[in-house]
């Protein structure tokens, strides 16, 4: 089963993202490598992002 997370980015997201980008991408890559992340990205308006998760940890998190 897949789970979608629509994330509302902080208003300073665009101006602050550069200093966190490498760490953020590394964490996302680890989720891909662990087959827990199917898709991630920002919407056309960068105030929101979409993450598609799969696997038992995603299912457990969805229940919380």
Chimera marker file (.cmm) of the C-alpha trace (Angstrom):
<marker_set name="trace">
<marker id="1" x="0.000" y="0.000" z="0.000" r="1" g="1" b="0" radius="0.5"/>
<marker id="2" x="1.136" y="3.551" z="-0.710" r="1" g="1" b="0" radius="0.5"/>
<marker id="3" x="0.680" y="6.606" z="1.505" r="1" g="1" b="0" radius="0.5"/>
<marker id="4" x="0.725" y="10.221" z="0.345" r="1" g="1" b="0" radius="0.5"/>
<marker id="5" x="2.000" y="13.048" z="2.483" r="1" g="1" b="0" radius="0.5"/>
<marker id="6" x="1.298" y="16.582" z="1.313" r="1" g="1" b="0" radius="0.5"/>
<marker id="7" x="3.625" y="18.844" z="3.228" r="1" g="1" b="0" radius="0.5"/>
<marker id="8" x="3.102" y="22.586" z="3.671" r="1" g="1" b="0" radius="0.5"/>
<marker id="9" x="6.556" y="24.124" z="3.440" r="1" g="1" b="0" radius="0.5"/>
<marker id="10" x="7.620" y="26.882" z="5.808" r="1" g="1" b="0" radius="0.5"/>
<marker id="11" x="7.343" y="30.400" z="4.314" r="1" g="1" b="0" radius="0.5"/>
<marker id="12" x="11.155" y="30.703" z="4.343" r="1" g="1" b="0" radius="0.5"/>
<marker id="13" x="11.547" y="27.400" z="2.467" r="1" g="1" b="0" radius="0.5"/>
<marker id="14" x="12.873" y="28.868" z="-0.774" r="1" g="1" b="0" radius="0.5"/>
<marker id="15" x="15.387" y="31.161" z="0.895" r="1" g="1" b="0" radius="0.5"/>
<marker id="16" x="16.601" y="28.543" z="3.399" r="1" g="1" b="0" radius="0.5"/>
<marker id="17" x="16.547" y="25.302" z="1.427" r="1" g="1" b="0" radius="0.5"/>
<marker id="18" x="20.089" y="25.559" z="0.065" r="1" g="1" b="0" radius="0.5"/>
<marker id="19" x="21.772" y="24.959" z="3.405" r="1" g="1" b="0" radius="0.5"/>
<marker id="20" x="19.724" y="21.797" z="4.038" r="1" g="1" b="0" radius="0.5"/>
<marker id="21" x="19.472" y="20.438" z="0.503" r="1" g="1" b="0" radius="0.5"/>
<marker id="22" x="22.357" y="17.931" z="0.559" r="1" g="1" b="0" radius="0.5"/>
<marker id="23" x="21.211" y="16.434" z="3.865" r="1" g="1" b="0" radius="0.5"/>
<marker id="24" x="17.583" y="16.374" z="2.677" r="1" g="1" b="0" radius="0.5"/>
<marker id="25" x="18.470" y="14.620" z="-0.575" r="1" g="1" b="0" radius="0.5"/>
<marker id="26" x="20.665" y="12.130" z="1.307" r="1" g="1" b="0" radius="0.5"/>
<marker id="27" x="17.806" y="11.201" z="3.615" r="1" g="1" b="0" radius="0.5"/>
<marker id="28" x="15.428" y="10.835" z="0.683" r="1" g="1" b="0" radius="0.5"/>
<marker id="29" x="17.961" y="8.658" z="-1.171" r="1" g="1" b="0" radius="0.5"/>
<marker id="30" x="18.229" y="6.397" z="1.872" r="1" g="1" b="0" radius="0.5"/>
<marker id="31" x="14.438" y="5.994" z="1.864" r="1" g="1" b="0" radius="0.5"/>
<marker id="32" x="14.571" y="5.127" z="-1.862" r="1" g="1" b="0" radius="0.5"/>
<marker id="33" x="17.388" y="2.636" z="-1.264" r="1" g="1" b="0" radius="0.5"/>
<marker id="34" x="15.316" y="1.060" z="1.539" r="1" g="1" b="0" radius="0.5"/>
<marker id="35" x="12.345" y="0.933" z="-0.877" r="1" g="1" b="0" radius="0.5"/>
<marker id="36" x="10.252" y="3.107" z="1.430" r="1" g="1" b="0" radius="0.5"/>
<marker id="37" x="9.923" y="6.177" z="-0.805" r="1" g="1" b="0" radius="0.5"/>
<marker id="38" x="8.342" y="5.902" z="-4.231" r="1" g="1" b="0" radius="0.5"/>
<marker id="39" x="8.182" y="9.577" z="-5.229" r="1" g="1" b="0" radius="0.5"/>
<marker id="40" x="8.923" y="13.019" z="-3.818" r="1" g="1" b="0" radius="0.5"/>
<marker id="41" x="8.862" y="16.548" z="-5.121" r="1" g="1" b="0" radius="0.5"/>
<marker id="42" x="7.566" y="20.076" z="-4.846" r="1" g="1" b="0" radius="0.5"/>
<marker id="43" x="4.442" y="21.325" z="-6.524" r="1" g="1" b="0" radius="0.5"/>
<marker id="44" x="4.630" y="24.043" z="-9.155" r="1" g="1" b="0" radius="0.5"/>
<marker id="45" x="4.031" y="26.522" z="-6.352" r="1" g="1" b="0" radius="0.5"/>
<marker id="46" x="6.892" y="25.602" z="-3.988" r="1" g="1" b="0" radius="0.5"/>
<marker id="47" x="4.862" y="26.166" z="-0.832" r="1" g="1" b="0" radius="0.5"/>
<marker id="48" x="3.859" y="22.477" z="-0.828" r="1" g="1" b="0" radius="0.5"/>
<marker id="49" x="5.585" y="19.147" z="-1.430" r="1" g="1" b="0" radius="0.5"/>
<marker id="50" x="4.331" y="15.631" z="-2.082" r="1" g="1" b="0" radius="0.5"/>
<marker id="51" x="5.916" y="12.437" z="-0.751" r="1" g="1" b="0" radius="0.5"/>
<marker id="52" x="4.661" y="8.940" z="-1.655" r="1" g="1" b="0" radius="0.5"/>
<marker id="53" x="5.742" y="6.339" z="0.897" r="1" g="1" b="0" radius="0.5"/>
<marker id="54" x="5.327" y="2.570" z="0.917" r="1" g="1" b="0" radius="0.5"/>
<marker id="55" x="6.141" y="-0.296" z="3.246" r="1" g="1" b="0" radius="0.5"/>
<marker id="56" x="5.494" y="-1.264" z="6.853" r="1" g="1" b="0" radius="0.5"/>
<marker id="57" x="6.950" y="1.881" z="8.432" r="1" g="1" b="0" radius="0.5"/>
<marker id="58" x="4.703" y="4.062" z="6.273" r="1" g="1" b="0" radius="0.5"/>
<marker id="59" x="1.695" y="1.979" z="7.226" r="1" g="1" b="0" radius="0.5"/>
<marker id="60" x="2.560" y="2.195" z="10.936" r="1" g="1" b="0" radius="0.5"/>
<marker id="61" x="3.042" y="5.974" z="10.691" r="1" g="1" b="0" radius="0.5"/>
<marker id="62" x="-0.302" y="6.381" z="8.935" r="1" g="1" b="0" radius="0.5"/>
<marker id="63" x="-2.020" y="4.702" z="11.868" r="1" g="1" b="0" radius="0.5"/>
<marker id="64" x="-0.586" y="7.117" z="14.447" r="1" g="1" b="0" radius="0.5"/>
<link id1="1" id2="2" r="1" g="1" b="0" radius="0.2"/>
<link id1="2" id2="3" r="1" g="1" b="0" radius="0.2"/>
<link id1="3" id2="4" r="1" g="1" b="0" radius="0.2"/>
<link id1="4" id2="5" r="1" g="1" b="0" radius="0.2"/>
<link id1="5" id2="6" r="1" g="1" b="0" radius="0.2"/>
<link id1="6" id2="7" r="1" g="1" b="0" radius="0.2"/>
<link id1="7" id2="8" r="1" g="1" b="0" radius="0.2"/>
<link id1="8" id2="9" r="1" g="1" b="0" radius="0.2"/>
<link id1="9" id2="10" r="1" g="1" b="0" radius="0.2"/>
<link id1="10" id2="11" r="1" g="1" b="0" radius="0.2"/>
<link id1="11" id2="12" r="1" g="1" b="0" radius="0.2"/>
<link id1="12" id2="13" r="1" g="1" b="0" radius="0.2"/>
<link id1="13" id2="14" r="1" g="1" b="0" radius="0.2"/>
<link id1="14" id2="15" r="1" g="1" b="0" radius="0.2"/>
<link id1="15" id2="16" r="1" g="1" b="0" radius="0.2"/>
<link id1="16" id2="17" r="1" g="1" b="0" radius="0.2"/>
<link id1="17" id2="18" r="1" g="1" b="0" radius="0.2"/>
<link id1="18" id2="19" r="1" g="1" b="0" radius="0.2"/>
<link id1="19" id2="20" r="1" g="1" b="0" radius="0.2"/>
<link id1="20" id2="21" r="1" g="1" b="0" radius="0.2"/>
<link id1="21" id2="22" r="1" g="1" b="0" radius="0.2"/>
<link id1="22" id2="23" r="1" g="1" b="0" radius="0.2"/>
<link id1="23" id2="24" r="1" g="1" b="0" radius="0.2"/>
<link id1="24" id2="25" r="1" g="1" b="0" radius="0.2"/>
<link id1="25" id2="26" r="1" g="1" b="0" radius="0.2"/>
<link id1="26" id2="27" r="1" g="1" b="0" radius="0.2"/>
<link id1="27" id2="28" r="1" g="1" b="0" radius="0.2"/>
<link id1="28" id2="29" r="1" g="1" b="0" radius="0.2"/>
<link id1="29" id2="30" r="1" g="1" b="0" radius="0.2"/>
<link id1="30" id2="31" r="1" g="1" b="0" radius="0.2"/>
<link id1="31" id2="32" r="1" g="1" b="0" radius="0.2"/>
<link id1="32" id2="33" r="1" g="1" b="0" radius="0.2"/>
<link id1="33" id2="34" r="1" g="1" b="0" radius="0.2"/>
<link id1="34" id2="35" r="1" g="1" b="0" radius="0.2"/>
<link id1="35" id2="36" r="1" g="1" b="0" radius="0.2"/>
<link id1="36" id2="37" r="1" g="1" b="0" radius="0.2"/>
<link id1="37" id2="38" r="1" g="1" b="0" radius="0.2"/>
<link id1="38" id2="39" r="1" g="1" b="0" radius="0.2"/>
<link id1="39" id2="40" r="1" g="1" b="0" radius="0.2"/>
<link id1="40" id2="41" r="1" g="1" b="0" radius="0.2"/>
<link id1="41" id2="42" r="1" g="1" b="0" radius="0.2"/>
<link id1="42" id2="43" r="1" g="1" b="0" radius="0.2"/>
<link id1="43" id2="44" r="1" g="1" b="0" radius="0.2"/>
<link id1="44" id2="45" r="1" g="1" b="0" radius="0.2"/>
<link id1="45" id2="46" r="1" g="1" b="0" radius="0.2"/>
<link id1="46" id2="47" r="1" g="1" b="0" radius="0.2"/>
<link id1="47" id2="48" r="1" g="1" b="0" radius="0.2"/>
<link id1="48" id2="49" r="1" g="1" b="0" radius="0.2"/>
<link id1="49" id2="50" r="1" g="1" b="0" radius="0.2"/>
<link id1="50" id2="51" r="1" g="1" b="0" radius="0.2"/>
<link id1="51" id2="52" r="1" g="1" b="0" radius="0.2"/>
<link id1="52" id2="53" r="1" g="1" b="0" radius="0.2"/>
<link id1="53" id2="54" r="1" g="1" b="0" radius="0.2"/>
<link id1="54" id2="55" r="1" g="1" b="0" radius="0.2"/>
<link id1="55" id2="56" r="1" g="1" b="0" radius="0.2"/>
<link id1="56" id2="57" r="1" g="1" b="0" radius="0.2"/>
<link id1="57" id2="58" r="1" g="1" b="0" radius="0.2"/>
<link id1="58" id2="59" r="1" g="1" b="0" radius="0.2"/>
<link id1="59" id2="60" r="1" g="1" b="0" radius="0.2"/>
<link id1="60" id2="61" r="1" g="1" b="0" radius="0.2"/>
<link id1="61" id2="62" r="1" g="1" b="0" radius="0.2"/>
<link id1="62" id2="63" r="1" g="1" b="0" radius="0.2"/>
<link id1="63" id2="64" r="1" g="1" b="0" radius="0.2"/>
</marker_set>
